[in-house]
Structures are given as structure tokens and as C-alpha cells.
Amino acid sequence: MTATSLADRGGQRTQFQVVPMAAPLGAEIRGLELKQLDDATFKCLHDAWLDNVLLVFRGQSMAAEDLVNLVRRFGTPVTSSNLHQRRLEERAGNRLYHLPPEVTIVSNVREGDQSIGILGDGEVVWHSDFSFKERPTAARMLVAMEVPPRELGGNTFFLSCYAAYDALPADMKQRISGMTVKQADIIDTAMKLRPGASLDADIRTVPGPSHPVISTHPDTGHNLLFLGRRHGAYVNGCSLEESEALLNQLWAHCTQPRFCYEHRWSVGDVVVWDNRATLHRRDPFDSKSRRVLFAAQVEGHRPYEAPNALALPPHPRAL
């Protein structure tokens, strides 16, 4: 446990505790009310976020407007409607509950014949958010408004792509340096076919951005393994067989439990993670239970591999 002391504020010194998880990413922040952040406090918090990749805040009382204020501190908010090029009217929960456009509802709850949110109650497979965009999102956050009892499922798993990269053999790092992976938007993370997409399409010709397999973080300067999402992926310049074999090998390596943190939700939890440096997935949960989370995200950058990437040191939490 480490206590982080913040700058003088109105004649009083404030502090919060950064308690690292027993995993290669994640820390619980104690003694801090997210609705009462000032600039000095946020600066220290942002540093802790970059250092630990994922932050957990327990027992918060966050309304949608508070989440918008928080996400704006991390950068420029971007709505999932814009990222998916859909109208806000298609998201029934925002209309029914008069939520701001920056907030997305992740939920299995239905009001009449309409779903109030996305992703339902089934399994959500490993992915990084919006990897099928030229600029995948950076900071990503969830606020637990309603959750099932823990024994009924719905846990979220996060893995460190810093640690996954660092643990690669040197010859594999050499092999994948300079390679890029196409990310086509064919299947969503709940394994549902996107509107207008086809499973029969040749992935080599399907539109989608290409991102470096070795990605250098723009803020920390450390390398991470960029995989995005397994379905709709293709390693450029390879045959389909070579691409599938390499992706299978990298995914099997990256998703090992030793790189993961499991979050078991309680009402009032806020989790803020660096989408650029993580993958995450969700367990299914009892369909009779209500689960409502508010989500928001920040605009990211165009991923790149630094010219000296293979000489860069590992992220401290990857060790």
C-alpha cells in the first residue's frame, strides 16, 4: 500500500491511498470522492492511472452528470453512437432516463419491448474497445448502478497488454516488429454479426484500419501487445493460414491468467482503465437479474510502433 500526498488545497493537505492489486495491473484508490476532484488531485490520480493501467474506486455515488465531468478530465469524450455511426435515438435508455450523450448504458434490462442498454446478459469475449477505429478510445470507465449478487456472475476480467508484450520471447518480438493487424468491424463482442456484415467475406479485402502489433504508448513510452479483437482480424502481408496461426499463438499467450485481474462488482464501484493497454471480457450472468452500468470513454490516438521499440524498457507493472 502506498499513500499519495497531494498538494496543499485551501490550507489543508489531502491524500488518497493507492493499493496495488495482486496482478500486473490495477490499483484500488481509497480515501477519495470522485465528485470532488480538483486539478491537483486529478494530476496525481492521472499519474496513478498511467502507472497502474486500471483504477478501482469503491463506494462512490455517481450520477450520469458526474461521470461526464470525470470523463472530461481525462480528455475529449466520444459517444458510442458516433463511434458506431448510429443515432442516439436507437439507445432507448438514454431517451427514457434523459441521460447525456456521453453516457452509454451497459445493461440487460428491458423497458417494454426495448433494451435500455447494450451487451445483454451473455458472455462478452476478450477485446479492446473500438479497435476497429483509426483512433481506438483511450480512457474507458464504468460505474455500477445495479449489479447481480456476485454468485450469479457478471464479473469483468482485465489483462495487461504491457505484461503480455514483455513476456514474449525475444525472437517473437523481433518477428512481429513492423507487423500490422487489420481490425474489421464484423462481429461485436457479444458474438453477434454487425448489421450489413457477412461471415463469408474475405477478411483481406474487408475495410478496416490497420494497427501495429507492437504499439508504443504515447504517454508512458512503453510497448504493449495490440490485438484488439480476435474476430475480424488479419495480419497484413500474410496468407490467411499464416495470419490465423500467428493470431492464435499471440492470443493464447496474451490471455493467460497470469496477466489478468478479475473485478467482482458492487454497486457504487467505478473502474477506469487504459483501453490502449488492456483487453477485457465479461462473464455471463443470470438473465433474471438486473445489471445496469454507465459507461463513458475518451478519444484516443492513432497507434504506432516507435522506431526504437525493441530497445524500450518494460512498463513497471509488467515486471
WOLIN-V29203 format. One record per backbone hydrogen bond with DSSP energy under -1.0 kcal/mol. NH is the residue of the N-H (numbers start at 1). CO is the residue of the C=O. If there is no record, write none. Layout:
nh	co
NH	CO
NH	CO
//
This chain:
nh	co
2	18
4	16
6	14
9	12
12	9
16	4
17	30
18	2
19	28
21	26
23	21
26	52
27	54
28	19
29	56
30	17
36	33
42	38
43	39
44	40
45	41
46	42
47	43
48	44
49	45
50	46
51	47
52	48
53	49
54	52
55	272
56	27
57	270
60	268
67	63
68	64
69	65
70	66
71	67
72	68
78	297
83	79
84	80
86	81
90	87
91	88
92	90
95	91
96	92
97	93
99	94
103	100
104	295
106	293
107	118
108	291
111	114
114	111
116	109
118	105
124	282
125	189
127	280
128	228
131	128
133	130
138	298
140	273
141	296
142	271
143	294
144	269
145	292
146	292
152	149
153	150
154	284
156	263
157	281
158	261
159	279
160	259
161	277
164	160
165	161
166	162
167	163
168	165
173	169
174	170
175	171
176	172
177	173
179	176
181	211
182	234
183	209
184	232
186	184
188	192
191	188
194	186
197	194
205	202
211	181
213	179
215	224
216	304
217	222
221	217
224	215
225	161
226	213
229	227
233	230
234	182
236	180
238	235
243	239
244	240
245	241
246	242
247	243
248	244
249	245
250	246
251	247
252	248
253	249
254	250
255	251
256	253
259	256
260	257
261	158
263	156
268	144
269	266
270	57
271	142
272	55
273	140
274	53
275	138
277	274
279	159
280	127
281	157
282	124
283	155
285	121
286	152
289	286
292	146
293	106
294	143
295	104
296	141
298	139
299	76
309	306
311	308
312	309
318	315
//
